[in-house]
Structures are given as C-alpha cells and as structure tokens.
Amino acid sequence: MTSTTPTPDRRTIVLTGASRGIGHATVKRFSAAGWRVITCSRHPFSDRCPWPMGPEDHIQVDLSDPENLGNAVAEMRQRLEADGGRLDALVNNAGISPKDEGGKRLDSIATPMHQWRTVFQVNFFAPILLARGLFHELKRAGGSVVNVTSIAGARVHPFAGSAYSTSKAALAALTREMAADFGPHGIRVNAIAPGEIDTSILSPGTEKMIDDIPLRRLGQPAEVADTIFYLCTQASSYVTGAEIHVNGGQHV
C-alpha cells in the first residue's frame, strides 16, 4: 500500500458500499470537492474507478463477518493517522436485500432465519459497530455520520424484502439514538431515505411506480450524493437526528 503524506487539514470520509450506484456517485461527489475518500466494499478496487488515491484508500471488507469488520476498523484507524487521527464523515451506505430463487421479494414468512441475521448484520449492526469503532476519530474532527435508510423502512415495498425493510426501519431508529448519544461529543448523526433511484440494480417493474411519485421521475444517484454531502458539511451544522427523504415526494 502506498503511504499517504500527513495533511491534518484535509477532510476525510469513510464510505461503505462504494462500488456502485449511490456509493459510487458519493465517491465522485466528495472526491471532486477535495476530500480524501476511504472506500469500503466486499469487492476489490476496480481500476475503472476515477478518484485519486483510489487503490491506496480502498478496503475490501465483508460487513456480514463481525471478525472481518473488526479487522477493517483497525485498518481504517491506522490509515486515518495520516490525517491526524481525524475522521470528518462516516457514511453507512452498504445494504443487502436478498431475493428468492426466482428474483422475487422474500416476505416475513418465507425469509430463512439465517438471511434475517445476515441482513441485519450488514444493514444494522455494521453501521453502529463502525461508528463506535471510529468514535474517537469522529470526535476529534467534530464529524458527521450519515446512515442510508430507505423508503421501504416506512412502508411495505413491492420489491424490498421484509428483512431489508425492517433493518432499515431499525436503522432509522438507531439514527435517533445515535444523535442523542453522539451529539454531546460534537458528532452529528443523520439519515437519508432514498426512494426509487435510477441505478443498475433497479428491480424489473420499478418504472411502473413513477405515477406514484409526485415529481414523476426516478431519482439520480448524484442527487442522493448531494444530500449526503450537505449532511457532512458546515451547511448542516445544526442538523442532527434527522431522516431526509430523497424520493421525489413518494413518501407523501
């Protein structure tokens, strides 16, 4: 791994689920603004990804494996020493939503218990374990945590499975708890709840939902990334404990 030159004034973000969709757009948004971006994904770094220091600041981690996650946190802390042990933003974007063999949603009756556990480990437990593991770095920077929830956390969704939806509802509740607990230490914690976003992993039939969206279109990953950026910068300095809907009004 190539060493980084210590630059204490540089702002740094740790981002999970960075390899595609919203995560990839978020990488580009922060990198364009001059941030150091430490990406985390179960996939290895791809040479097609365009941001500076990408290969050096990518960590391959399986968030479903608590031991692997613990090792990744230790590596993150070591890498953050180049920035004076500071972390300005942690964005918990990674999430999984398993389907049945035919690609259909798994409801609360059909979802195997081992899949419930895996979904909650990735979607719910990993965010709090990362925030706790990087607490001192976040506190040192007066940093921000953004948890990516979902519109499915507040309603039964035609494509998102029951384990995914309930894990995102739990993550929204966790966001409030974290805001109360982390706030006295100068750390803000918020969530964003995307709706139907135009990515390569859209479920077939999503286009039929456009009539239920007041803006009559799908969202773009860059629009979600812009909202994440807002929550990680001084523009939102008095915003904590919030869950911002990024769904074209679909939640109404």
Disulfide bonds with the S-S distance in Angstrom:
none
